[in-house]
Amino acid sequence: MKDTLGVLLAGGAGERLFPLTRDRAKPAVPFGGHYRIIDITLSNCINSGLRRVYVLTQYKALSLNRHIREGWGAVVARELGEFIEVLPPMKRVSDSWYLGTADAVYQNIYSIGSEQSKHVLILSGDHIYKMNYQLMLDHHKSTGADVTLATILIDPSAATARVVMGAIDSAPIIITNSAELFGGRIAGDYKDRFDARVADVLLAKAGVSNAAHRHIHVNVLKRAVREAAA
């Protein structure tokens, strides 16, 4: 994973977990004793050999920043170029705070590009799951894909409030906010892996400062799939 950079999105307000998120970001909510939700994803990173990670924070991030500094600072070897680095909003390319997942990545495109990584793994900081990202990277390379998404199967009845994806007829990939298009089981939650050059191009083309292109899964990938099929 030495040619891969992790970008961990940890700036969500976590409104659905209120009042647990009244004083902290959702990734900082305690989980399993003295752990925090973000520890699950960071543990996946370290166990997968991904040891260069940017953590994008925003909402009430004090306790999250402190937890990452005190709990994960000694895990990586900075003398070997490893890091788990917190990146707060810097308004480098916009006067706005992060307006969505795509906008968060786009506003940090300079920091991401400065690492000169071949692959970029975009992760959520508030999901509970176990995954070996190395296997996903191997699949990404073997297929020669520009973008690889990891998903889980869910029943359409449970997908009414989610972004879902699947395949029907001549369209190999459909990404939508509704499960009505799909009769069988569909893919739901996701992780994203981009070739770094592709991520740069997609985010720039999407114009993520536009209100209609702020989210990776809804807007950026949808547009990429549509253009690839044209």
N, C-alpha and C positions, 0 to 999 in steps of 0.2 A: 504493500500500500504506500510505498515511498513516493509514487508519482500521483498520489491522490490527496486532495484537500477536503476536509469535512467542513461544512457550513451548517451550523446547528441553529435553527430558528427558535429563539427562547424569549420572544418579546410579547407574547400573547397575554391579554388581560384575564382570560379564563373566566368569563362572566358566568358560565354554566356551573362553575364550582363555588360561586359566592355562597356563604361568606368566607370560605377558606382562602379566597383570593382578595379579601378586603385590604390586606396590608402587604401582599406579596404577589409576584407573578406566578402564573400557573405552574411553570417548571420548578418553582421553589417550594411548592406545597409539600409538606412532609409525607413520606411514604415508607411503610415498613419499619417504623421505629425512627432512627436518627437519619435515615436517608431522605433524599428529595427526589421528586419525579424525574428531574433531569439526569440523575445518576444512572437511570436505566439506559438511556441512549449513550451517555459517555462510557459506560461499562461496555456496551456493544462496540463502540469505537476502539477502545483499548484492546479488547479481546480479539478484535478483527485485525489488529495491527495498524489501525489508523491512528496515528499519533501526532497529527497536525490538524488542529480543529479551531475554527473560529466560532464563537458563541455570540449571536446577535441578540442583544437585550434591548429592552425599552421600558416596559411597564413596571413601575415600582420594583426596581431591580437591585436595591441595596442588599437584601438578604441573599439573593441569588449570586450576586458578584462576590460577596464574602464567602459563601459556601464553595464556589468554584475555586477561589484563590486558596482557601485554607484546606479544602478537601482533595483538590486535584493538582495543585501546583507541583507537588513532589512526585507525582506519578510519571511525568514525562521528563526526558533528559534534554534540557535546553542546549547543552553543549553539543548535542547531536542534531540540533535543528528541530527538535520536537517542541510542541507547545499546545496548550489549551488556553486560548486568548479570548478575553471578553471584548467585544466591539460594541460600544454604545452608539446611538444615532449621532452622526457627525454632520449631516446635511451637506455632504460633499457635492452632490449633484442636484439638490433640490432644497427649497425652503421649508419643506414639510417633514414631519416625522414619518416613520414607516407607515405606509398606507395599505400594506398587504404583503404577502410572502414574496412576490416577484419584486415589488418595490424595495423590500428590505435587502434582497440580494443585489439588486441594481445599484442601490445607494452605496454598496460596499464593493462594487466591481473593481475599483482600483486596488483595494487591499487583497482581493481574491486573485487578481491578475499579477500582483507583485510576487506571489509565491511561485509563479510559473509551473503550476501543476498541470499534468496532462488531463486529469479527471477531477471533477468536482462532485462530491456527494452531499446532497441537500437533505437535511434531516429535521424532523420535528423534535422539539425538546420537551414535549408533554405527552408522549405516547408510552404505553407500558407494553413491551414486547421483547423477545429475545431473537437476535438475528446476527448471522455472520456476514458482514458486508464484503468480505473477501470473495465469497461464493458469488455474490451479485456482480462484483467487478469482473471476475473470471467469465461469467456469462456475457456481460456487456462487451468484453473484448472479443470473445469467440464469435459473437453474432455480428460484429462490426457495426453495431447500432450507434446512432448519434445520441439518443436518449433512452434510458432504461428506467422503467417504473416497477417497483415491487408493490404488490397489492395482496389483499386477502379476499377470499370469496365470502359474500354475504347474500342473504336472501333479499329479493327485491322489496319485500314488505318492510324491511328494516332500513331501507335506503332513501326514504322520502326526504330526509333532511341532510343528505350527504351528497358530495360530488361522487359520481360513479362512472365507471368505464366498462366497455365491453365491445363485442363485435357482432355486427349483423350484416348479412348479405354482402354487398360490394364494398362496404366500409369496414376495413379491418379493425379500426379503433374508433370508438365513440366516447367522448368525455362530455358528461352532461350533469345537470343538477337534479335530474329526474330519473327514476327507475322505470318509468312507464314504457320506454322503448324496448325493454328487455323482458323476455318471457321466462327465462331460466335464472340461474344464479349469476351474479355479476361481481366484478371486482370493486372493492370499496377503498379502505385506507391505503395509503401509498407512501413510498419513499421515492426520491428522484435521484438519478445519476446522469450527469451530463459530461460529454467531452467539454473541456474548458472553453475551447474556441466556439463550440456550438452554443454554450450558455451565453457567452458574450454577444453573439449575433442575435439570438432569439430575444434576449432582454432588450437590446437596442432597437430591434425591429418592432417589438411590441409597444414601445413608447410607454413605459410603465408609469410615467408621470400622469398619463391619461387615466381618468377614473375607471375606464372600462378595461384596463389591462393591469390590474394590481396584483392578481393572484396567479401563481405558477400553474396550478392544476386546472383552473377554470379558463384562464385567458391565454397564457403563453403556450402551453402544450396544445391546447385546442387549435390555436392558429397554426402551430408548426405541423400538426397532423393534416389540417385542411390544405396547407400549401404543398405538403409532400404528395398528397393525393391528386393535386391539380395537374 
